[in-house]
Amino acid sequence: MKDVVYDTLQKIRPMPELYLGWKNLTFLSHFLSGYMVRLYEAQPDYRCCLDGFSEFVTRKYNYGKDNTGNYARVILENTKNEEAALNTFFELLDEFLESNKSDDKAKKYSERLDEARIEEVYLFIDRIREKPETHIGENKSLVALCMLLRGYLRARHEINGSFRVPFDLGGFQQFVQLRFGAPTSSWDQLIFSHSASDSEAYDTFSMLFDEFRDVK
């Protein structure tokens, strides 16, 4: 989505006198405050390039956690005048946005890796359902499947260390909660409560899991 704040700052940068009257960081910060007030009135959930910028600036200058409110004040305290502060603002903004790009790439890679690991768990469940007698015995049992799955997930976490696939199975729990209209119960509890027997619960799980995979 287009960031109008970023676009406006790029227009101001080469000729701040046209917008602010002077090369002055204090004036720019007041200009942006007014700009953002109107922007948030129109779009309350708007996210722009300055989100997190004050925290970035205070960390840059080694200020404490209690001094994260005003990037302009921090920059002015560490430059010789308003013009120098304005130039420093744009330099820091470039650095901040570049660091965010790296963070976004790392986050996307981590999300893809998590999805791949969850998919491995789904494939394990599919193997159980293909030959349940091999894994949980002759009788179809959701109790047995849950215990097998908990052990498998625990072992994965202890072996892999850094990433733990939760028992909600990457959104399956929320899917079941929405199906039964019960937002606080776990998926296995919900399926048991809507089944007459353990074997019926197993069949219900299998049906819901297929539906979930199709939607996902």
C-alpha positions in Angstrom: 0.0 0.0 0.0 1.2 3.5 -0.9 2.7 5.4 2.1 1.6 9.0 1.7 3.8 10.1 4.6 6.9 8.8 2.9 5.9 10.3 -0.4 5.4 13.7 1.3 8.7 13.5 3.1 10.4 12.8 -0.2 8.9 16.0 -1.6 10.0 18.0 1.4 13.5 16.7 1.5 15.1 18.6 -1.5 13.3 21.9 -0.8 12.1 22.1 2.8 11.8 25.9 2.6 8.9 25.5 0.2 6.9 23.5 2.8 8.3 24.7 6.1 9.7 28.2 5.4 13.1 27.2 6.7 15.4 24.2 7.0 14.2 23.4 10.5 13.5 20.0 12.1 11.2 21.4 14.8 9.0 22.9 12.1 9.0 19.6 10.2 8.0 17.7 13.3 5.1 20.1 13.9 4.1 19.8 10.2 4.1 16.0 10.5 2.1 16.1 13.7 -0.7 18.0 12.0 -0.4 15.8 8.9 -0.7 12.6 11.0 -3.7 14.0 13.0 -5.7 14.4 9.8 -4.4 11.1 8.4 -5.5 9.1 11.4 -8.9 10.8 11.5 -9.4 9.5 8.0 -7.7 6.1 8.5 -7.4 5.2 12.2 -5.4 2.0 11.5 -3.0 3.6 9.1 0.7 2.5 9.3 3.4 4.7 7.9 7.2 4.9 7.6 7.6 6.7 10.9 6.1 3.9 13.0 8.8 2.9 15.4 11.1 5.7 14.2 11.3 7.5 17.6 12.4 4.3 19.3 15.0 3.7 16.6 16.4 7.3 17.1 16.6 6.9 20.9 18.4 3.6 20.6 20.8 5.1 18.1 21.9 7.8 20.6 21.8 5.3 23.5 19.0 7.0 25.4 17.2 5.0 28.0 13.9 3.2 27.5 12.0 6.0 29.3 13.1 8.5 26.6 11.4 7.2 23.5 8.8 9.9 22.8 10.3 12.6 20.6 12.7 11.9 17.8 13.1 15.7 17.0 14.2 16.5 20.6 16.8 13.7 20.6 18.2 14.6 17.2 18.4 18.3 18.2 20.3 17.5 21.3 22.9 15.7 19.3 23.3 18.2 16.4 24.6 21.8 16.2 21.5 23.5 14.8 18.0 23.1 13.2 19.4 22.7 9.7 21.9 20.1 10.7 19.2 18.3 12.7 16.9 18.3 9.6 19.6 16.7 7.5 20.3 14.1 10.2 16.6 13.3 10.4 16.5 12.3 6.7 19.8 10.3 7.1 18.4 8.4 10.1 15.1 7.9 8.3 16.9 6.2 5.4 18.8 4.0 7.8 15.6 3.1 9.7 13.8 2.2 6.6 16.7 0.1 5.3 16.9 -1.8 8.6 13.1 -2.5 8.4 13.6 -4.0 5.0 16.1 -6.5 6.5 13.8 -7.2 9.4 10.9 -7.9 7.0 13.0 -10.3 4.9 14.0 -12.2 8.1 10.4 -12.3 9.3 9.1 -13.6 5.9 11.8 -16.3 5.9 11.0 -17.3 9.4 7.2 -17.5 8.6 8.0 -19.6 5.5 10.1 -21.9 7.7 7.4 -22.2 10.3 4.8 -23.0 7.6 7.1 -25.8 6.3 7.5 -27.3 9.7 3.8 -27.2 10.3 3.3 -28.9 7.0 5.5 -31.7 8.2 3.2 -32.3 11.1 0.2 -32.3 8.7 1.9 -35.0 6.7 2.6 -37.0 9.8 -1.1 -36.9 10.7 -1.9 -38.0 7.1 0.3 -41.0 7.5 -1.5 -41.9 10.7 -4.9 -41.6 8.9 -3.7 -43.7 6.0 -2.8 -46.7 8.2 -4.2 -46.0 11.7 -3.8 -49.7 12.7 -0.1 -49.3 12.3 0.1 -46.3 14.6 -2.8 -46.5 17.1 -4.1 -50.0 16.9 -7.1 -51.7 15.3 -9.7 -49.4 16.8 -9.9 -45.9 15.6 -9.3 -43.7 18.6 -8.9 -39.9 18.9 -7.5 -40.4 22.4 -4.7 -42.5 21.0 -4.1 -40.2 18.1 -3.9 -37.2 20.5 -1.4 -38.9 22.7 0.7 -40.0 19.7 0.6 -36.5 18.3 1.6 -34.9 21.7 4.6 -37.2 21.9 5.6 -36.4 18.3 5.3 -32.7 18.8 7.3 -32.9 22.1 10.1 -34.8 20.4 10.2 -32.4 17.5 10.6 -29.5 19.9 13.3 -31.1 21.9 15.2 -32.1 18.7 14.7 -28.9 16.7 14.9 -26.7 19.8 14.0 -23.2 18.4 10.5 -23.9 17.0 7.7 -25.6 18.6 4.5 -26.6 16.7 1.7 -26.0 19.2 -1.1 -28.5 19.7 -3.4 -26.0 18.0 -1.8 -27.3 14.7 -1.3 -24.0 13.0 -4.9 -22.7 13.1 -6.8 -25.9 13.2 -8.0 -25.2 16.8 -9.4 -21.8 15.7 -11.1 -23.5 12.8 -12.8 -26.1 15.1 -13.7 -23.4 17.6 -15.5 -21.4 14.9 -17.3 -24.5 13.7 -18.7 -25.3 17.2 -19.0 -21.7 18.4 -16.8 -22.3 21.5 -13.7 -19.9 21.5 -12.1 -21.1 24.7 -12.0 -24.9 24.3 -9.2 -27.0 22.7 -10.0 -28.7 19.4 -9.8 -32.2 20.9 -12.2 -31.3 23.8 -14.7 -29.8 21.4 -14.6 -32.9 19.1 -15.0 -35.2 22.1 -17.9 -33.2 23.4 -19.8 -33.4 20.1 -19.2 -37.2 19.6 -20.9 -40.2 21.0 -17.7 -42.3 21.2 -14.0 -42.2 20.8 -14.2 -43.8 17.3 -16.8 -41.3 16.3 -14.5 -38.5 17.6 -11.7 -39.9 15.4 -13.9 -39.8 12.3 -15.1 -36.3 13.2 -11.5 -35.1 13.6 -10.6 -36.6 10.2 -13.5 -34.9 8.5 -12.7 -31.5 10.1 -9.0 -31.8 9.4 -9.7 -32.4 5.7 -12.0 -29.4 5.6 -9.4 -27.3 7.3 -6.7 -28.3 4.9 -9.0 -27.5 1.9 -9.7 -24.1 3.3 -6.1 -23.4 4.3 
